[in-house]
Amino acid sequence: MNPEPLISVLVPAYNAEAFLEQCLESIVAQTYRHLEIIVVDDGSTDSSGAISDRWAECDDRIRVIHQPNGGHSAARNTALDAMTGELVMMVDSDDVIHPEFAATLLDAMRRHDADIAVGSYIAFFGDKPNYPRNHNTAPRLYNQQQAIQAIFYQQGLTHSPWGRLFKASLFDGIRFPLGIIYEDLAIIYQLLKKCQRVVAIDDVLYGYRQHESNSMRVFSPRRSAVIDVCENLERQMQQEAPQYSGAVRSRLLSAYFNILLLSHQDKENDHQRLEERCWQGIKRLRYDCLFNPNVRRKNKLGILASFLGRRFLCDVVGRNYEPAP
């Protein structure tokens, strides 16, 4: 790695005028200065494009690409195609990052010869997050197998592309699939197959903004894409990496629980076919997952509740169900 590697910061922006200024301000304020900041204005109909252009006039590290609306994946892919950095990080246009985000993760990556460095995040409402810092906790190191299992068993790592620093070479030949959400979950296995080591630290470096349009508690039929993604991964693992099948089935079970309980809470629309699909999936996986010692406790409690019937699961357990961000 170069002594001062160029870090490409990718910011997809669509109708983000309410938050984009604060997002870009947090990036420009990084203590690590050797950045290229690529903002992709994905066909915004508000002032997001103008805001981006104004920032580019004030900081020559910022490049703005204007394109017709293609969705979040298309905007990220455009930025990936345009970047020139040795390292890459992604920041959603409604989020903010700590001033030492880049410097801290770069240091962790160097110290541990890692391909991906992961920081912690804080969910926040309103203006700015209050970042707690923890420099005393030892970093967690994962080899390739451990990282894949941690992500799919949902223990210690997530699949989100934000809040971390990647070696840019990981994305050679890999792009986000278009037209779906959970596009990051769809490619995380491909990225990890190219990794030797992942380092995770507890420093809270990323501010994940909570507002109505991104609330995980609001059901949309588009969220059911997580089932398609996980079922595709299950088939892929069965064919090429059966040692990870248990982990992917655990993640798929989480998806079935999540979509079943959220769709059942949506009393204004009929999701009977989707709920039946989830219920049949839960019944198919629950025995294997119940006796898998790596499956997380939350899933096992859901399995035990499912043995009392679908109505009990949806009406009693689902009454207080709140998915994690």
URLIN-V549459 format. One line per field, one symbol per residue. phi: phi as a letter, one per 40 degrees, with the letter a starting at -180 (. if undefined). psi: psi as a letter, one per 20 degrees, with the letter a starting at -180 (. if undefined). Layout:
phi=???
psi=???
This chain:
phi=.cdbccbcbbbcbbfbdcbcdcccdccccdccccbbbbbbccgcbbcdccccccccccacccbbbbaccbgccccccdcccccbccbabbbccbbbbcdbdcccccccccdbfbcbbbbcbbcabgcbcbccbbcccccbbbcdcccccccccfbhbbccccgabbccccccgbbcccgbcgccccbccccccccbabbbbcdcbbbccbadcbcccccbdcccdccdcccccdcccdcbaccbcccccccccdccdcccccccccccbcbdccccdccccccccccdccccccccddcccccccccchcccdcccccdbcbccc
psi=pqhmqpppopnppolkhhihghghghghjphpimqpoopoomkqjbjgghgghghhhioiipppppqqpirgghgghgghhiqjqhrqqppqijrrqqhjgggghggggghjlqhppprrrppqqbfqqooqqniipqqpppagghgghhghilnhqriqirjrpqphhhjojpqpqqjqrkhhhhihhhghhjqhqpppqipoipoopprhijpiiopqhhhihhggghhghggghhgimiijghghhghhgggggghghghhiniiqokggghhggghgghhihgghhjoiipqhghhhhghhhijqggggghggihkpoqq.
